[in-house]
Amino acid sequence: MSPTEAPAGLSVLGSSFGPPETMRRLIASVTQRDLTVFAHIDHGAGAAEAGLPLRATELLVFGNARGGTPLMQAAQTAGIDLPLKTLVWEDKDGAVWIGWNDPGWIALRYALAPDSAAVEILREALAKIAHEAAGISI
């Protein structure tokens, strides 16, 4: 999937590494920023346990109260989209991708300003984290 093929609100970046290394780098980038990893879900392993095929697909759920609370203060129901999530997957051609919900899209979903300071901080942090995980300089 190229960034132009991504669903609305999903930011996508190709990775220079395989799925395990991309996820390892993603976790390292998140923890270096003193963000909390709330969950690491291996959808591929879950599918395998159920006897179903699925290429590498892993979800990382992370964040902190300083980042997400301003959105929830403005629209408490934004809590359904928080904490932040980043997906690492391998497509049918063997390319590895990192995807995350754009904070501006989350803000629009709740009729909040997509260019507010809180949204921009989250947007910049997510982009830096993804680029570090993918091995791509910004």
N, C-alpha and C positions, 0 to 999 in steps of 0.2 A: 504494500500500500504506500503510495506516495503521499506527501502532505496534501496534495491537491485532491486526493481521493478520500480523505478523512471525513467522517461525519461532522456536521456542524458542531462547533464548540470543542472539538478534539484537536489538540496540538500533537503533531507526530514528528519524530526525528529518527532517522536511520542510525543504527549503531555500527561502530567499527569492530565490534566484538560479538562473540556468540552469546546465546541467552544466559548461561551461568555467569560468565564474566561481566556481562552488562548488569545483571542483577547485583552481583557482588560490588561492583563500582557504584551502583545506585545507592545501595545500603550505606556504603562508606561515605558518599557525598552527603547523604541525609544526616548521618550521625555526626559528621564533622561540623555540622551547623547546629548541633545540640537540639535537633528535632527528635521527637519520640517516634520510634517505629511501633505502631500499634498491632500490625498484622503483616505477615508475609504468607500469601496464599499461592500455592502451586496448583493451578487448575489442571495442568497436564498430569501431575501425579494423582489428583483426584479422579480424573477421567480414567487413567490406567487402572486404578483400584476398582472402578466400576466396569472394567473390561471394555472401555470405549477409547478409540483413538483420538488424540488431540496433540498437535504440535506444541512445542514449548510455549507456555502461557503462564506468566506469573504476575501477581498483583502485589504491590507494596502500598500499605496504608500508613500514613505518617503525618506529623504536624506538631503544632503547639498552640496553646491558648492565645498567645500574642498575635498569631497570624489569622486564625479563624474567628476568634470572638468578635472583632469589629463587624464582620459580615453577619454574624448571628445576632448582634445587638440591633442591627438595622432590619433584619428579617430573620427571626428565630428559626423559621422553617428551613433556612439554608443549611441547618445542621444535618439534613439528610444527605447533602453533598460534601460534608466535611466529616472527618479530616480529609486531607488531600489524598489522592490515589494516583499511582503511576503503574501502567501496565507495560510489561516487556513480553514480546511475542516474536515467534519465528513464522514467517509467511510460507506459502506453498513453494516459493522459489528459493527458500533458505535465507532470505534477508531477515535481519533482526531489527525490530522497531521498538521505540519507546513512545508511549502515548499518555497524555494527561488531559483532564478537563481544563480548558482555559478559564482562569478566574474571572475574566470579563464575561464569559458565557454564563458562569454561575451567577454573577451579579445580575445580568440581564434577566435570567430566569426568575429572579425575585424582585424585579423592578428596581434594582439598585443601580447606582452610577457605575458603569463598566470601566471608567477611567479614574476612579477615586484613588486616593493614596494607598489605602489598604489593598485594593485590587492590584495596583501596580507593583507593590512590594511582593505580593504572592506570585504575580506573573513573572517578575524578574528572578525570584528565587527558584521557581520551578524550571525556568529555562536554563539557569546556571546548573542546577542539579542534573537535568537531562543531558546537557552538553558534556558535563564531566563524565557521566556514566557512559555516554556514547563515544568518548575519546575525541570530541570535536571542540576546537577552540571557538569561543564566541568573538 
